[in-house]
Amino acid sequence: MQAIDSLLNRRSAKALTDPPPDEAALGLILECASRAPDHGRLRPWRFIVIRGAARERLGELMAGQLRRKQPAASAEALERERQKPLRAPLIVAVAAVCNAAARIPAIEQILAAGAAAQNMMLAATALGFGAMWKTGDAAYDDTVKAALGLEAADAIVGFLYLGTTAADALPPPARGQWQDRVSYW
C-alpha cells in the first residue's frame, strides 16, 4: 500500500479479531514507530506489548482504577472495564518517558511518543490490520502505570488495539472535512 493510500484509508476500527499482527508484522510496526519525529533524538517512547492472559490482567487493573475513582461503581461498570482489553487480540501501550534534564520540553517528548503511536496506526493499516487508539482514565492512573513498569511522571499516550478488522467495517471518513479547519495568514 502506498503511503498516501495508508493515510487516506486509515480509520479507527470498531471491532478487532484474530489474527493479530504476527511477530514479523509487529516488529515492522514497532520499527515504523521508532522512525517518528523526535526533537533532540531522545527516543522518549516506550512500547509495552500486551496479549493473551496479560489482557485480562490489564482488565483487572482498569477495573481497579475505576473502583478507586468511583467506589460506588456498579458490578456492570466494573465488568465493562475488565472487558475493554479483550476488544482486540493485541494491545501496545505507548508511553512517553520524558527526560527532565534534556533541553527539549516535556510536551515535545510526549508529542514524539504520540507521533510514534500514529506511525504504528499507519503501519498497521498498510499491513492490512485494523487499529484503535484508546486512552481512558486508566492511562492517567499511577497504579496502572506502575504495573506496566512506568513511573508516575511518565505519560501513557495511548493503548493501541491491533487485530483484524471485520469484513463489514465502515469505510474511511469522507474526504474534504479538513477545509473548515484551515486558515491562511
N, C-alpha and C positions, 0 to 999 in steps of 0.2 A: 504494500500500500504506500502511495506517495505521501509525503509529509502533509501537503495541503489536504488531501483526502482524509487523513487521520484527524486533522484539526476540524474540518467541516463535518465529519461524521461522528465525532466524539459526543457522547451523551452519558448521563448517569443512568445506569441500569436500574430497573425496578426490581428485578429478581435475578439471582445468580445461582447456578447449579454446578455440579461436576461436569466435566473435569475442570480443575483449576489449572493455571499455568504449571507445566512440569518444571523440573529443576533447571533445564536449559533456558526455557522461556522466562522463568523467574530471574535467573541470572542476567539475562539480557535486559529485562525490565529494570532491575537494580543498577545495571551498568548505565542505562539511559538516565536514570535518576541522578547518578553521580556526575553527569555532564551538565547539570543545571548551572545557571549563572551564579557566581559566588564571589562577591567583592572581598578581596583580601585572601582568597584561596584558603579559607578557614575550614571548609567542609563541615559545617555545623550539623548536617543531617545525620540522623541515626535511623536505622530501619530494623524493626522488630517483627519477625515473621511469626504469625500465629495460625496454626492449622490443627486439625484433628481435635484431640481432647483439650488442647490449650484454648480452643474457642469456648468450651464450656467453663473453663476456669476464668476466662475473661468475662463471661456472662455473670458469674458469681461476683466478680469484682464490681461490675456495673450495677448489679442488684444491691450490693453492699453500699455503694456510693449513693444510690437513691435512698436507701434506708437511713443513712447518716443525714442526708439533706432533708428528707421528709419522713420522720419517724412513723407517721400515721399512714404511710403508703399502703395501698391495698395489696393483697396477695396477687391479684391480677396484674397490677402495675409492676410488681417485683418480677413476676414471671415474664412479662414483656421485656424487661431489661435483660433477664437471663437469656432470652431467645435472640436478642439482637445479633450477637456474634455468629449465630447459626444461619444468617441470611446469605452467607457465601462460604465456599469451601476453603478459602484462603483470605487472610487479612494481613496487611502490613501496616503496623503503626509507624507513622512517620513523625519523628521528633526533631526539634532543634535544640542542640546542646550548645548554648552560646558561650563564647569566650569573653568574659567581662574585662579581661586585661587587654583585649585587642582594641585597636583604634576604630574598628568597624562597629557602628552602633548595633545594639541587640536587635532592633527592628529589621535591619538589613540581613542579619543572620537568620532570623525567623523567616523572612521573605525568601531567602535562599532555600530553606527547607521546604517552603511552600512550592517553590519552582521545581524542586526535586520531585515533590508529590505530583505536580502537574505533568512532568515528564513521564512519570510512571503511568499515569492515566492514558497519556497519548501512546506510549509504547504498548500498553495492554490493548488498546483499540487497534493499533497497527498489526498486532499479532492475532487479532480476531477474538480477543477476550472482552468481557464486559467488566466495568468497574463502577464503584460508588465511593464517594469521598464523604465520610461522616465524621462528626465530632461528638457533640452532645456533652453533657455535664461531666461525664467520666473523663474526658480529655483534659479537664482542668483540675482533676482531683489528685491531691498529693499521694493518697494511698494507692490509687491506680498507677500513678507514675512510678512510685517505689516498687510496686510489684513487677513492673515492666523493666526495672533496672535503671530508672531515671531518677534524677534529683528533683526536688520541688521547684527549683528555678528553671528547669528545662520546660520546653513547651511542646506538647503533642499538637502538631498542626493538623493531624487527621488520622483516621483509621481508614485505610483504603481496602475495600472489599473487592476481591477479584474472583472471577469464575467465568462460566459460560453463560451467555445471555440467552434467554428463552427465544425460540423461533418467532414468537409473536410480539417481539419487543417493539416499542414505539420507534417511529422514525426520528431522526435528529430534528431539533427545532428548526422552524422555517428561517431562511436567510433574511437578512435585511433588518434585523431587530437592533442593530448597532447604531443606526443613524441618529436616533434621538439621544444618544449618549456622547455625541461628539460635538465639540465647538471649535471654531478656528479663531485664533487670536492674532 
